[in-house]
Amino acid sequence: MPVGGVEDFATIADSALRDGRLIAFASGTIVPPDVLDRLGHGAYNFHPGPPAYPGWAPAHFALYDAARAFGATAHLMIDRVDAGPIIDTEMFIVPHGVSIRALEQMAYVRMSYLFWRLARKLAMQTEPLRTLPIKWGERKSTKKMYGSMCDIPADISKYELMRRMAAFHDDFRGMWPTVTLHGVEFRAIPIAAAGSDQSIPAPSPQTTCESRPPRLHASSDVDEIRNRKDAECSRDRKDRAAG
């Protein structure tokens, strides 16, 4: 039976929970611990990000980090979000110059593959599914962390601005990158998005204010960020070798 929110669990008989298994597919609903305890065959979640990116908006933070790999994760649900034992993963290489919306779409496709692969076991197998020796990443992203990324300081460097605009410009849950000057908030919006609800495969963020910064192209931005991170890692390795 479908469950739309936490309040729906109150309408389900205890006998149904004892005989049931809960499947959550990219759901934002946090299942209460007492419900998890009453489920006879456990609860499993499909997360639109790899184990390295638990939490909120994983694709955005992966693009900000210039991650080389991304994917989806299936895991047993426990009383902490994106923390339960991992059942399976579906991974892919992040294409150079990919936009945030394209990366999310790729993750959802992989998550669908993952569900298809596990569907029979989830429906037919009464015992718990086998877990894998894979650990979740230490950093769990939150809505507050996302908001901090959208709060653009007035003295931000061009490099950091490119990173944030490439990853957080797409109005996720109504949150835009903004900068506040003398009590006035300026919101950065891709021009094509200002008059259209269509998705933008390769956004070029600009502010809608009269004074506009240079156009930033997401594809070249991500490549530059990745190249800089590679150079930083190379320098770190040389420093460690010299020490």
C-alpha positions in Angstrom: 0.0 0.0 0.0 1.3 3.5 -0.8 2.3 5.8 2.1 2.4 9.5 1.3 3.7 10.9 4.6 4.3 10.2 8.3 0.6 10.7 9.2 -0.3 7.8 6.9 1.5 5.3 9.2 -1.2 5.9 11.9 -3.8 4.4 9.6 -2.0 1.1 9.1 -2.9 -1.8 11.4 -0.1 -3.3 13.5 -0.7 -6.7 11.9 0.0 -5.2 8.5 3.2 -3.6 9.7 4.3 -6.9 11.3 3.8 -8.7 7.9 5.1 -5.8 5.8 8.3 -4.3 4.3 8.6 -0.6 3.6 10.3 0.6 0.4 11.2 4.2 0.1 12.3 5.6 -3.4 14.0 9.0 -3.1 11.5 9.9 -0.4 12.0 12.9 1.8 9.8 11.4 4.6 11.7 10.5 7.7 10.1 7.3 9.1 9.6 7.4 12.9 11.8 4.9 14.8 8.7 3.2 16.3 7.4 2.5 12.9 10.7 1.0 11.8 10.7 -1.2 15.0 7.2 -2.5 14.1 8.0 -3.5 10.5 8.3 -7.3 10.4 10.5 -7.4 7.3 12.4 -4.1 7.6 12.5 -0.9 5.6 14.7 -0.2 2.6 15.5 3.2 1.0 16.8 4.1 -2.4 19.0 7.2 -2.1 19.8 9.3 -5.3 23.5 9.5 -4.4 26.5 7.2 -3.7 27.6 6.2 -0.2 30.2 9.0 -0.3 27.3 11.6 -0.4 24.6 10.8 2.2 22.1 13.4 3.1 20.4 16.3 1.3 20.9 17.2 -2.4 23.8 14.8 -3.0 24.3 15.6 -6.7 24.8 19.3 -5.9 27.5 18.7 -3.4 29.2 16.2 -5.7 29.2 18.7 -8.5 30.6 21.3 -6.2 33.4 18.9 -5.2 34.1 18.0 -8.9 33.5 14.4 -8.0 34.7 11.9 -10.6 32.1 9.2 -9.7 28.5 9.3 -8.7 25.6 6.9 -8.4 22.7 5.6 -6.2 22.5 3.6 -3.1 20.1 1.0 -1.6 20.3 0.6 2.2 18.4 -0.7 5.2 16.7 2.1 7.0 17.5 2.8 10.7 16.6 5.6 13.1 19.3 7.9 11.5 18.9 9.2 7.9 21.2 7.6 5.3 23.1 5.6 7.9 21.8 2.1 7.7 23.7 -0.9 6.3 24.2 -0.7 2.5 22.5 -3.4 0.4 23.8 -2.4 -3.1 25.1 0.5 -5.2 24.9 1.6 -8.9 27.9 3.8 -9.9 28.9 5.8 -13.0 31.7 8.1 -14.1 30.7 11.8 -14.0 31.0 13.2 -17.6 33.2 16.3 -18.0 31.1 19.5 -18.1 27.9 17.8 -16.9 25.2 20.2 -15.6 23.5 19.7 -12.2 20.2 18.7 -13.7 21.8 16.2 -16.1 23.8 14.7 -13.1 20.6 14.3 -11.1 18.8 12.7 -14.1 21.7 10.2 -14.5 21.5 9.3 -10.8 17.8 8.7 -11.0 18.2 6.4 -14.0 20.8 4.4 -12.0 18.6 4.4 -9.0 15.9 2.9 -11.2 18.3 0.2 -12.4 19.1 -0.5 -8.8 15.5 -0.9 -7.9 14.8 -3.2 -10.9 17.7 -5.4 -9.8 16.5 -5.7 -6.2 12.7 -5.7 -6.8 12.3 -9.5 -6.8 14.2 -10.0 -3.6 12.4 -7.1 -1.9 9.0 -8.6 -2.9 9.7 -12.3 -2.4 12.5 -12.8 0.1 11.2 -12.8 3.7 14.6 -12.7 5.4 16.7 -9.5 5.5 18.7 -8.7 2.3 22.4 -9.3 2.4 24.5 -6.2 3.3 27.8 -5.1 1.8 31.0 -4.0 3.7 30.6 -0.4 2.3 30.7 2.6 4.6 28.8 5.9 4.3 30.8 9.1 3.8 31.6 11.0 7.0 29.9 14.3 5.7 26.1 14.2 5.6 24.7 17.2 3.7 21.8 19.1 5.1 19.4 21.8 4.0 21.3 24.2 6.3 24.6 23.3 4.5 22.9 23.9 1.1 21.6 27.3 2.3 25.1 28.3 3.4 26.4 27.5 -0.1 23.7 29.8 -1.5 24.7 32.6 0.8 27.4 34.3 -1.4 29.8 36.6 0.4 30.5 39.9 -1.3 34.2 39.3 -1.4 34.0 35.8 -2.9 36.7 34.9 -5.3 35.9 34.2 -9.0 37.0 30.5 -8.6 34.7 29.9 -5.6 31.8 31.8 -7.3 32.2 29.5 -10.4 32.1 26.4 -8.2 28.9 27.5 -6.3 27.1 28.7 -9.4 27.8 25.5 -11.3 26.4 23.4 -8.5 23.7 25.5 -6.7 22.2 27.7 -9.4 19.1 25.6 -10.3 16.5 26.8 -7.7 16.5 23.5 -5.8 13.6 23.6 -3.4 13.2 27.3 -4.0 16.8 28.2 -2.9 18.8 30.4 -5.1 22.4 31.7 -4.7 22.1 35.3 -3.2 24.4 38.1 -2.2 23.4 40.8 0.3 24.8 44.3 0.0 23.8 47.1 2.3 20.6 45.3 3.3 19.6 44.6 -0.3 19.5 40.9 -1.5 20.5 40.2 -5.0 19.5 36.8 -6.4 21.5 35.0 -9.1 19.2 33.4 -11.7 20.0 31.9 -15.1 18.5 34.3 -17.7 16.7 31.5 -19.5 15.0 30.4 -16.2 13.6 33.8 -15.5 10.8 33.5 -18.0 10.5 29.7 -18.4 10.0 26.6 -16.3 11.9 24.4 -18.8 15.1 22.7 -17.6 18.4 24.2 -18.8 20.9 21.5 -19.9 23.9 23.9 -19.9 23.0 26.9 -17.7 24.9 30.1 -18.0 24.2 31.9 -14.7 23.9 35.7 -14.5 22.2 37.9 -12.0 18.9 39.6 -13.0 20.2 42.9 -11.7 21.2 45.8 -14.0 24.8 45.4 -13.0 25.8 41.9 -14.2 29.0 39.9 -13.7 30.7 38.1 -16.6 28.8 35.1 -17.9 29.8 31.8 -16.3 29.6 28.7 -18.5 28.9 25.6 -16.3 30.7 23.1 -18.6 34.0 25.0 -18.6 33.6 25.9 -15.0 33.4 22.3 -13.9 36.4 21.3 -16.0 38.5 24.2 -14.5 37.5 23.2 -11.0 38.4 19.6 -11.6 41.8 20.6 -13.1 42.5 22.8 -10.2 41.7 20.1 -7.7 43.9 17.7 -9.6 46.8 20.2 -9.5 46.2 20.7 -5.7 46.3 16.9 -5.1 49.5 16.6 -7.2 51.2 19.4 -5.1 50.1 17.6 -1.9 51.6 14.3 -3.0 54.9 16.0 -3.9 55.0 17.9 -0.5 54.4 14.6 1.4 57.1 12.9 -0.7 59.5 15.7 0.0 58.7 15.6 3.8 
